[in-house]
Amino acid sequence: MSQEIRELVSLSSRILADDGQGDFIWGHSSARDPEGRGIWIKPSGLGLEEITPETVQLVGHDGTLLEGSGAVQFEYPIHTEIMAARPEVGGVVHTHAPNAVALAAAGVDLLPVSHSANYFVPPQVPRYTDTADLIMTQELGIDVAKCLDSARALFLVNHGIVTVGPDLQTATMAALLLEQAAAQQLRTLGFGGTPSYSDEAESLSKRDHIYNEIALAKAWDYLVRKVTTR
């Protein structure tokens, strides 16, 4: 089982990097340990594209390194506190996705001008504004989890994004969709005019049709093929 989870975290990391969400050595994704020991996460000091199953760590709720080697991520409380607050969450992603960071910093709402935005809106993606510094303490992790509440994603304003899912595959897909939605909105607004976008009923319908569980699983399989068959 541990080898499968290590492979999953490695694939998530490489897929995020392939999407352009790498930021030198920063950004990380995690999977809940099925035995309740903590989280499986990439170590500090490596880029997302460098992660292999052998580099993935098991980190306890208090930040103790339980399996693996190297330094533990400073921001592990993002992952541990969200999973503590939401037992249904099995995967968490935190990156510095450039378009999503820009949208949040601009203070504008995410608009469903594209398919991808409908995965999140409605309701609006919550924004964490208490600090733009690293989330390095249990207290800050708890605050982030409270701000996320039951949402699928969170803007850490002037910092990055957090996405969650019942498993890491879904959380990773959410990170890609949030960045895609922000990029499409930026492109749309660049033309000027008065943008059109889906109303609430249409957004929810599109969410069910396009981003149902089967479709997300097929999209994940595509992304895995994309990073493993080159």
C-alpha angles and dihedrals in degrees: 000000000000091000091054092051092047089052091049094052090047092052092047091051094049093046091052090050091048088054091057096254095122116114105189102277097342130101129058145191129207142195125210114251107244090218092057096246097125136272137326108226142154117267126251117266100038130098120240091249091056097059117118127172089259093059096052116108135209107224125189125229090262094050096262114150105237101170133011132028140267133050121326119240111267090220097052089123089073088065102035096047095046090051091047091052096043115040091184092063114097100169137036130189128194120181140148093242101186102218094041090050090051094049092050093047090051089059095229127134122254105253124204094238089135139034093257096059090058089069087071109020124104106067107037118255107258120241127221110209105159090101139351090205125103117293096235104145136066090240093056091044090055090049091051091049091050091050092048089050108161097337127120094229143019133202112223092203114232088003120057147280138289122204129180140190143168086269136012092258090062094042089052092049088051091054091052093046093049092052091045091050092050092048092050092049091051090050092048095050090049089071092059119214124098111310119223122215142169121282120232096270094049092045092055092046092051090047091057095044099043107027104037119138095266093049093048091051091052091048090051091051089052091052091049090052089048095057098036104045101056 
